């Protein structure tokens, strides 16, 4: 219990602010509505930036670390793409925003992703030697990249759907 208290109290405030932000994004996604492509890009951009920082901070220019992370991103992108295979979107030509149906997968994905990344980062902070353990490192990089890739894949699906706009302003189910 003491270790958990120390872990939580030593976590930077920005991490808790990020968690609150992710929860609000996940809850908002559960309601259908209009949203801009820019707002849809925030979550993938946050996780990409967090991943870039983590890898460069922990592993420097290790081609193996970057390669494992990119493999994870590639796999995650495929999963993210599939998660929105039935999404139908409508483009509001006057605002340029997309109307999207509710996305019930986002909040659980955000919470799981946060927990996994937080867990790995905490383990590395407590025991930096784990960064040299090949199995731990591969799990960390593949999972971190995989979750980031899911959000990139979902965003890619939104982008593709927006480019398939029909003259009436309807967007096809990105399939």
Beta strands, then each sheet from edge to edge (+ up, - down):
strand 1: 33-35
strand 2: 89-92
strand 3: 97-100
strand 4: 170-171
sheet 1: 1+ 3- 2+ 4-
end
